């Protein structure tokens, strides 16, 4: 089972209706400036009624002593990572994995492009597998660059990497500490999206506050 984590939705337009590919306990509606948190370990797709009702979605990794996840003392720590809208996915990313964290994990979501799911190729591993359905138009997979006590995964390790596809996909890089390496690498983590197309995808203007 996936570790439960905290998801935060922030509304940009009043009357935004939200739908989900799975029952994850998220809000059904959200208004401008409203923030709602929910907890789930289930992968999901969230969407609004149209492009004129955008919202922001964040993932929060809890601290290593979080009561909702006993038995993981020392693994990771709190971080805050933005989700990337599928309309801003890219076909190629160059990213860096910090070598001072003993575990580095890639999470990928690929979008059905031109009616099909395209292979995603990582420079050190070739074509990635293990894809699972995420709704009807997406698939996701996870890949470890290193794990445990800084153990490389085949030809993969930390440092600079390139990953590409003929289709559009999202990439998130996660690194965290574990008890396997001793106290110096426990209770730490980082995470970030591997990149995104920052061109506008809607015409909504958020009014300034104050």
Secondary structure, DSSP 8 states (H G I E B T S, - for coil): ----EEEEEEESSTTEEEEESS-----SEE-TT-EEEEEE-S---EEESSTTS-EEEEEEE--TT-TTSTT-TTS---EEEE---GGG-EEEEEEEE-TTSSEEEEEEEEE-BTTB---EEETTTEE----EEETTTEEEEEEEEEETTTEEBTTB-SEEEEEEEEEEEEEEEEEE--GGG-GGGSS-EEEEES----S-----------
